[in-house]
Amino acid sequence: MPASPSIARAINDRLALRLLQQEGPLTAGQLKQLTGLSRPTVADLVERLAAAGLIAVVGEAGEQRRGPNARLYGIIADRAHLAALDVRTEGVSVVVADLLGSVLAEASVPIGDETGTGTAVEQAVTLVERTAKEAGVDRLHTVAIGAPGLIDPATGELRDSSGLPEWHRRLATALDDRLAARVLVENETNLAALAEQRVGVARDRDTFVLLWLGHGIGAAVVLDGTLRRGASGGTGEIGFLPVPGTDGLPSATACDGGFHSLAGAAAITDLAAAHGVAAPARHHEPHAAALVRAAVAKADTSGVATGFLDALADRVAIGAASVIAVLDPGCVVLAGETGRAGGEVLARRVRERLARMSPLATEVRASVLGGGAVLRGALLMARERAQDELFAPEERQER
């Protein structure tokens, strides 16, 4: 069935706005060239978007820089404001940004294990409100939360998972009540994969797996450009993967005995101790990641460091090989605190082992986004949802 005129207009509007987001300000002629639309259609959509308060003339281009054809149109960045949160067991980080994703303010607050649920929720909500105020933002349009745990695909809510603080699950409701904003929740590893896909090391890949090596172990699966969550939201719960080299098997409520017992933070700390690797504590970095970073720094001069990294690569390759055998993604990205600390030194070792273990050609890349991958992914998700709502209101009404 052909699209109705209103839906066709909405599709054209969204296409033009996406281009303005990606390319920056453009003239009507440039929009015509990039969209393939006719000159009258482009003129109509420019007028429509300007009337809706989504775009405005931001300058002029061309040699003469005069007249309607020279006008540069750009998205009005303060049409909506966004917040992204990275929620961890030990605290919360937040950024506030405009509709183009430009960060206006950021902050974080530690939340200790002894903090009560109500107090923890209040601290997190207050942090968002204070950061928005510092950014000069009166109202947030969309808030995206990245958190560990499973997201229920039916409700979009964080599921009750053992080992996670209760305040994690209550935070989204509290933000919705206090801010009157659209609040979204997504698994942190999935958001890191979204960031790597859009602005990170996997920009050239439609299919890849992101392996999260941090306090816990997780994976995100992107197939044919789409993030796959699974029937219950559990795609990538690789910490529960039964693997050789552990003392038992994981259970439905605990991943001890699974891949987590080989490559989680506690296991890496024990492995470093067994190899005689030590490292001073680093501010805001888990000790396991600090140990890996210290070993990487000495990898060319220390047999102890080399032995530790080789043993760690052996373990990581076991989990990665299992994923590769099922999905054949062609690319694995090592992320999380430990993956980032290992960098290309660890990635190269894992790559060499996978080449021996599997007939399936697989690149192994180290994350390039540093510690902000989850926040970057959350901000991207918030921006896309806000733009979907702002850019195509007629399409939604038609449906």
Protein Blocks (a to p, Z undefined) as FASTA:
>chain_A
ZZdfklmmmmmmmmmmmmmmmnopadfklmmmmnopafklmmmmmmmmmmnopaccfbde
djkogajklpccdddfklpccddddddfkbccdddddfkopafbdcdddddfklcfklmm
mmmmmmmmmmmmmnopabdfbdcdddedjddfklopacddehiafklmmmmmmmmmmnop
acddddfklmmmmmmmmmmmklmpcbdcdddddfbccddddeehiacebjnopgoilmlp
ccehiabdcdfkbcghiamlmmmmklmmmmmmmnopacdddehiafklmmmmmmmmmmmm
pmklmmmmmmmmmmmmmmmmmmmmmnonopacdedjklmmnmmmlmmmmmmmmmmmpcbd
cdddddfkljmlmmmmmmmmmmmmmmmmmmmmmlmmmZZ
